[in-house]
Amino acid sequence: MSIDLIAAVQAAGIVGAGGAGFPTHVKLNAKADTVIINGAECEPLLRVDQQLMARKAEQLLCALDLIVDQVGAQRGVVALKAHYHQAVAALNGALPAHPRLSVHQLGGFYPAGDEQVLVCEVTGRVVPEGGIPIQVGVVVSNVETALQVYEAVTTGKPVIEKYVTLTGAVRTPMTVKVPLGITVREALAMAGGPTVSAYAVINGGPMMGRVVSPESTITKTTKGLIVIPEGHPLLVSLNKPLERTLRDAAIACMQCSLCTEVCPRANLGHRIHPHKLMRIAAYGSLCDEKETPMNAYLCCGCRLCEYACVMGLQPWKLNGNLKGILGKNGIRNNLNAKPEHPAPFRETKRYPVHKLIGQLGLRDYDVPAPLDEGLRPATRVELPLRQNVGASAQPVVGVGDPVEAGALIACIPEGKLGANLHASIGGTVQAVTETSIVIQA
């Protein structure tokens, strides 16, 4: 069974649907004692996973059983927020048929879905600095990813569709199933389009997502598209130039340490202290012989520090800049301490999501986005060859080739970390470039 599962997952081109897109067949080729399904969906406004858990509870638990068997685990846990009432009820109703599995209800805090935070919440274990959950015997999978595993094993279906929440300044917020490779503009049209003429689109959540072009495409890792009116404080924050961030840090940081108090990785016991790293902007020094710029590598980029700061400063952006400088100079992270326990009083420092939504100026957009599972047709798709951590997929089709939906069009390069790519619609290959394959229905 385990060899069949790995082979099926690899053939289907499954990658992490809720994050960076790590190839799932590699992640599941491991041994662990615990498997966690990450249903926290901690980014404000996103609705995909909580609705899938409510609609497909039995399939999700079957998927979790499959993964538990594959990695040789003793237990599987679905971790989700307690206020996802429909999902909690559906999962609890299906649990009696799955004796090795359980549900862990989380509080409504951010970032509950950070996998290192999640591991600590569920197991009490602390993932080492710069590490991954398997180092403490845990495998973590996203809800949609697990459901794709179930489809691959039971039906052989590859990843050619994606669930996406369309929200923000759109006429009808909703969650839809779309073919991979359609444009952001086409996806937003399904929600009635933007309600404002001047706007930006955030791919992902408002905290860790990025601003994208309406002509960019839906990929295996797209989770939500949020339309934000031009001039909104969230866009001002995201687009603030680094030079301005550094200048403000030098002028206004008063070393109150509130950023460090709420930092989720600091509260796991990792040696990340955003307020100390901010000293570089003002003094050109950390003023602490125990600290080095390398500590910035331990920042997960969740941006919570900015919203804890009474001056609205951006330690996360400074940390990102430091990581970039270190990387360009060939300096890799060598911080790998293994805290036995999280930091004291961690439970009292959790940041409420409802407070964060208010600070982000998104209360008007914190509305339901009902799931519509009817697949929207597409007449043209452009499929990036790299939708995952690792190497780009290698095309196995050429211009003019006819393809059916689900057909393999690019494969993992030999000896590389990567994922297969399949046609999301039937049609004719119009173009094959170094970066993408275009199919016309």
Buried (B, 14 or more C-beta within 10 A) or exposed (E): EEEEBBEBBBBBBBBBBBBEBBBBBBBBBBEBBBBBBBBBBBBBBBBBBBBBBBBBBBBBBBBBBBBBBBBEBEBBBBBBBEBBEEBBEBBBEBBEEBEBBBBBBBBBBBBBBBBBBBBBBBBEBBBBBBBBBBBBBBBBBBBBBBBBBBBBBEEEBBBBBBBBBBBBBBBBBBBBBBBBBBBBBBBBBBBEBBBEEEBBBBBBBBBBBEBBEBEBBBBBBBBBBBBBBEEBEBBEBBEBEEEEBBEBBBEBBEEEBBBBBBBBBBBBBBBBBBBBBBBBBBEEEBEEEEBBBBBBBBBBBBBBBBBBBEBBBBBBBBBBBBBEEBEEEEBEBEBEEEBEEBBEEBEEBBBEBEEBBEBBBBEEBBEEBEBBEEEBEBEBBBBBBBBBBBBBBBBBBEEEBEBEBBBBBBBBEEEEEBBBBBBBBEBBBBEBEEEBBBBEE
